[in-house]
Amino acid sequence: MKQDITALRTDQFVSSIWAGGDYRAYSFEVNQKPVHFAIRGKWQFKDAAMFSMIKKTIAAQRAFWNDYNISQYTVTLMPFLTEDEYSMSYQGTGLTNSFATWATSNRNTSPASLMYLYNHELMHHWIGGIIENEQPEELLYWFSEGFTEYYTWRNMLESKFISEADYKRSFDSVPALHYADGEHANANTVIKENFWTNYKFQKLPYNPGPHFCFLS
């Protein structure tokens, strides 16, 4: 796998993926722009299944935004070490033209279980990335997280990852979850103060945005 680096700012350079070793690398193109997927370790699924899901996700999102200006993109997937064959954990981080992922490599981790992660987090390339929040960004998480949540489910529906019934069921629950939460009426300034220390406040921005989008 070869990537050429030109006209890149220093902050973009240091926040990019650098990987080497026993990775299995796969590539495809979206509008003649290369996308790479690199995976290592042993998993309970075939590489082709995860590659297919990522390929479909990226192609659908770029078509949605009609944005084909990303010169190249890379997704990596690495395993967590765990002795529990049933637990599941994953995390990912968006970097310069790339997304790095780690997950437990047991039987509960599959392309289906990581589908939401990729559909949500890769959407942040535009919402929260190209469309930046003003600072402090926590005050606008209702937009960057809430709208991302809505378009995540829309894209999963249009890509046929989920059914119409699954889509409707997910949004039928949004108002109930939001208004049942005793903290839902708090101002954004209160959410900002508690966002990084209280899990309940971390979830609040995910509900108003989808609600606004769904009703518009």
Secondary structure, 3 states (H helix, E strand, C coil): CCCCCCCCCHHHHHCCCCCCCCCEEEEEEECCEEEEEEECCCCCCCHHHHHHHHHHHHHHHHHHHCCCCCCCEEEEEEEECCCCCCCCCEEEEEECCEEEEEEECCCCCCHHHHHHHHHHHHHHHCECCCECCCCCHHHHHHHHCHHHHHHHHHHHHHCCCCCHHHHHHHHHHHHHHHHHCCCCCCCHHHHHHHCCCCHHHHHHHHCHHHHHHHHC
